[in-house]
Structures are given as structure tokens and as C-alpha cells.
Amino acid sequence: MAEQRFCKAKVWGFKSSLRLMNQVILVLVNCNSVKEAEKIGRKVLRMRFCSCFDIIPRHLACYFWPPRSGRIESAKGATLILETFRGKYNLIKKEAKKLHSDKLPFVGFIEIKGLDKEYIKWMGDEQRK
């Protein structure tokens, strides 16, 4: 009986981690230019780590720099948005950091809910080729 519960727990854990890996996310990468965003986006798309990407030019970005100085810097740039699955996030993050001009770029993700199953299937099909 205890062995059955252990097996069920292992299967549930596998299903749970599989569901997590297939969770649709948007990966956000703040870039210093549209050109940099496009370079990263095209590379990640060619590697089939995402199914598509968008670039949104940023009119203004403000931040403290250098660290702990209290000085506020401002810049322009672009935000790269990549549509993918949670299981591909670490691959995208590694590639984005390799190609990015900053030593410490902003790379994060947002979970997406409510997509049509057909759209999710299309995403998966494009990333498997």
C-alpha cells in the first residue's frame, strides 16, 4: 500500500513538472536598442526556443546608476517579448545574456493563462521543428 502511494506521488510529481514545463510564458528582455533586441530575438527564434517575438521601442527608461550612488540615469531602448514555454526559459536566458551588451541585463518572464489550445499547439509545433 505504501509502495502504491509512493508510485502515485512520483507520477503526480512528473505530471506537475511536465505541466510547469509546458506553461506558456512571455520572456521580457530589456535591450539598449531595437537592433540589439532584433539580434537576440532572431537568434532565439532560429534556435526554435520561442515561437515568435515582438519588439517594443522604449521612449524612456530610468534607473539608478552606478549602483548605490543615488544618481538617476535615463536612456532609451527596446523591450523584447518572446512567446515560449517555461521549459525553454533557461535556454533563452542564457542566449540573451550571451548576446546582450549589458553585463547584468533584465531577463524575466510572465506566466500567461487563457490561451486557446490551438494557439498553444501551434507554439509547440513551431518549437519542435
C-alpha positions as CSV (number, residue, x, y, z in Angstrom):
1,M,0.0,0.0,0.0
2,A,2.8,2.4,0.9
3,E,4.5,1.5,-2.4
4,Q,1.3,2.4,-4.3
5,R,1.2,5.8,-2.7
6,F,4.9,6.4,-3.5
7,C,4.2,5.5,-7.2
8,K,1.2,7.8,-7.3
9,A,3.3,10.6,-5.8
10,K,6.0,10.1,-8.4
11,V,3.5,10.1,-11.2
12,W,1.8,13.2,-9.8
13,G,5.1,14.9,-9.4
14,F,6.0,14.1,-13.0
15,K,2.7,15.4,-14.3
16,S,3.1,18.5,-12.3
17,S,6.6,19.2,-13.6
18,L,5.5,18.4,-17.1
19,R,2.6,20.9,-16.8
20,L,5.1,23.5,-15.5
21,M,7.5,22.9,-18.4
22,N,4.5,23.4,-20.8
23,Q,3.3,26.6,-19.1
24,V,3.1,29.4,-21.7
25,I,5.2,32.4,-20.7
26,L,6.3,35.7,-22.2
27,V,10.0,36.3,-21.7
28,L,10.9,40.0,-21.4
29,V,14.4,41.3,-22.2
30,N,15.2,45.0,-21.8
31,C,17.7,45.9,-24.6
32,N,19.7,49.0,-25.3
33,S,18.4,49.3,-28.9
34,V,15.9,47.9,-31.3
35,K,18.9,46.5,-33.2
36,E,20.1,44.6,-30.1
37,A,16.5,43.3,-29.4
38,E,16.2,42.1,-33.0
39,K,19.6,40.3,-32.9
40,I,18.6,38.4,-29.7
41,G,15.1,37.7,-31.0
42,R,16.1,36.4,-34.3
43,K,18.8,34.1,-32.8
44,V,16.4,32.7,-30.2
45,L,13.7,32.2,-32.9
46,R,16.2,30.4,-35.3
47,M,17.1,28.1,-32.4
48,R,13.4,27.4,-32.0
49,F,13.5,28.4,-28.3
50,C,10.4,30.6,-29.0
51,S,7.6,30.6,-31.5
52,C,7.6,34.3,-32.1
53,F,8.8,37.7,-30.7
54,D,7.8,41.3,-30.6
55,I,9.9,44.4,-30.1
56,I,8.5,47.5,-28.4
57,P,10.7,50.6,-28.5
58,R,11.0,52.3,-25.1
59,H,10.7,56.1,-25.1
60,L,12.4,56.4,-21.7
61,A,13.9,54.1,-19.1
62,C,15.2,55.5,-15.7
63,Y,17.4,53.7,-13.2
64,F,19.9,54.2,-10.5
65,W,23.5,54.0,-11.9
66,P,26.2,53.4,-10.8
67,P,24.8,51.0,-8.1
68,R,24.2,52.6,-4.7
69,S,25.2,56.1,-6.0
70,G,21.7,57.6,-5.7
71,R,22.2,59.0,-9.2
72,I,19.3,58.5,-11.7
73,E,20.3,57.8,-15.3
74,S,17.9,57.7,-18.2
75,A,18.1,56.0,-21.6
76,K,16.0,54.8,-24.5
77,G,16.0,51.2,-25.8
78,A,13.6,48.4,-26.6
79,T,11.8,45.6,-24.8
80,L,12.0,42.2,-26.5
81,I,9.0,39.9,-25.8
82,L,9.4,36.3,-26.7
83,E,6.5,33.8,-26.7
84,T,7.6,30.4,-25.4
85,F,7.1,27.6,-22.8
86,R,8.5,27.6,-19.2
87,G,10.8,24.7,-20.2
88,K,12.7,26.9,-22.6
89,Y,13.2,29.8,-20.3
90,N,16.7,28.9,-19.1
91,L,17.9,28.4,-22.7
92,I,16.6,31.8,-23.7
93,K,18.0,33.5,-20.7
94,K,21.5,32.0,-21.3
95,E,21.4,33.1,-25.0
96,A,20.1,36.6,-24.2
97,K,22.8,37.1,-21.6
98,K,25.4,35.9,-24.1
99,L,24.3,38.4,-26.8
100,H,23.3,41.3,-24.6
101,S,25.6,44.4,-24.3
102,D,24.9,44.8,-20.6
103,K,26.8,42.7,-18.0
104,L,23.6,42.4,-16.0
105,P,20.6,42.6,-18.4
106,F,16.9,42.4,-17.3
107,V,15.6,39.0,-18.4
108,G,12.4,37.7,-16.7
109,F,9.1,36.1,-17.6
110,I,5.4,36.4,-17.0
111,E,3.1,33.4,-17.0
112,I,0.2,33.5,-19.5
113,K,-3.2,32.0,-18.9
114,G,-6.3,31.6,-21.0
115,L,-4.8,30.9,-24.5
116,D,-6.7,28.8,-27.0
117,K,-5.5,25.2,-27.2
118,E,-5.0,25.6,-31.0
119,Y,-2.6,28.5,-30.4
120,I,-0.6,26.5,-27.8
121,K,-0.4,23.6,-30.2
122,W,0.9,26.0,-32.9
123,M,3.5,27.3,-30.5
124,G,4.6,23.7,-29.7
125,D,4.7,22.6,-33.3
126,E,6.9,25.6,-34.3
127,Q,9.4,24.9,-31.5
128,R,9.7,21.2,-32.3
129,K,10.8,21.5,-36.0
